[in-house]
Amino acid sequence: MRKSAMVKKVYDGDTVKIDRKIFGTDKIRLNKIDTPERGSPGYRKATNITKRMVDGKRISVEPVTKDKYGRLIANIYKDGKSVRARLKRQGF
């Protein structure tokens, strides 16, 4: 079941913070994708793609599970388009 939320912050290409808690957390990590971390090649490109798509915008969140850090692992959509699919098309 998808839930609606507003993105407050993009941490990197695969992690965002939303304006409300879903399943006890407001930090979401994209399901089935791992973009480069800060300082690694491709970090800036992946982060910018995610920022352009969702930063400050309303998204749909489709929860999958939680990780060992307490982040919600989810599929994220903006206007019906998958953020993960966009990143994959860009080589991530």
C-alpha positions as CSV (number, residue, x, y, z in Angstrom):
1,M,0.0,0.0,0.0
2,R,1.5,3.3,-1.1
3,K,1.6,6.3,1.2
4,S,2.1,9.9,0.3
5,A,4.8,12.1,1.8
6,M,6.8,15.3,1.1
7,V,10.6,15.0,0.7
8,K,12.4,17.3,3.1
9,K,16.0,16.3,2.3
10,V,17.9,14.2,-0.2
11,Y,20.9,12.6,1.6
12,D,22.3,10.9,-1.5
13,G,21.1,9.1,-4.6
14,D,19.3,6.4,-2.6
15,T,18.3,7.9,0.7
16,V,15.8,10.7,1.5
17,K,14.1,12.2,4.5
18,I,10.3,12.8,4.4
19,D,8.0,15.1,6.3
20,R,6.3,12.3,8.4
21,K,7.0,8.9,9.8
22,I,6.0,5.8,7.9
23,F,6.4,2.6,9.9
24,G,8.1,4.6,12.6
25,T,10.8,6.4,10.6
26,D,11.1,9.4,8.3
27,K,14.3,8.2,6.6
28,I,13.8,6.1,3.5
29,R,16.3,4.1,1.4
30,L,15.4,3.1,-2.1
31,N,14.7,-0.6,-2.6
32,K,17.2,-2.7,-4.7
33,I,19.7,0.0,-5.6
34,D,22.9,1.2,-4.1
35,T,24.3,4.5,-5.4
36,P,27.8,5.7,-4.7
37,E,28.6,7.2,-1.3
38,R,29.9,10.7,-0.7
39,G,33.5,11.0,-2.0
40,S,33.0,8.2,-4.5
41,P,32.8,8.6,-8.3
42,G,29.2,9.0,-9.4
43,Y,28.0,10.3,-6.0
44,R,27.2,13.8,-7.2
45,K,25.4,12.6,-10.4
46,A,23.2,10.1,-8.5
47,T,22.4,12.6,-5.8
48,N,21.5,15.3,-8.4
49,I,19.2,12.9,-10.3
50,T,17.3,12.1,-7.1
51,K,17.2,15.8,-6.0
52,R,15.8,16.9,-9.4
53,M,13.1,14.2,-9.2
54,V,11.9,14.5,-5.6
55,D,13.5,17.2,-3.4
56,G,10.8,19.3,-1.9
57,K,8.1,17.4,-3.8
58,R,5.3,15.0,-2.9
59,I,6.1,11.4,-3.5
60,S,4.4,8.0,-3.2
61,V,6.2,5.6,-0.9
62,E,5.6,1.8,-1.3
63,P,7.2,0.2,1.9
64,V,9.1,-3.1,1.5
65,T,10.9,-3.6,4.8
66,K,13.3,-1.9,7.3
67,D,17.1,-2.3,7.3
68,K,19.4,-2.9,10.3
69,Y,19.8,0.9,10.7
70,G,16.0,1.5,11.1
71,R,15.6,3.0,7.7
72,L,12.5,2.1,5.7
73,I,13.4,0.3,2.5
74,A,10.8,1.3,-0.1
75,N,10.0,1.9,-3.7
76,I,9.6,5.7,-4.3
77,Y,7.5,7.2,-7.1
78,K,7.1,10.8,-8.4
79,D,4.1,11.3,-10.6
80,G,3.9,7.5,-11.1
81,K,7.6,7.3,-12.2
82,S,10.0,5.1,-10.3
83,V,13.0,6.9,-8.9
84,R,15.0,3.6,-8.9
85,A,14.2,3.0,-12.6
86,R,15.4,6.5,-13.5
87,L,18.7,5.9,-11.6
88,K,19.1,2.5,-13.3
89,R,18.6,4.1,-16.7
90,Q,21.5,6.4,-15.8
91,G,23.8,3.5,-15.0
92,F,23.4,3.1,-11.2
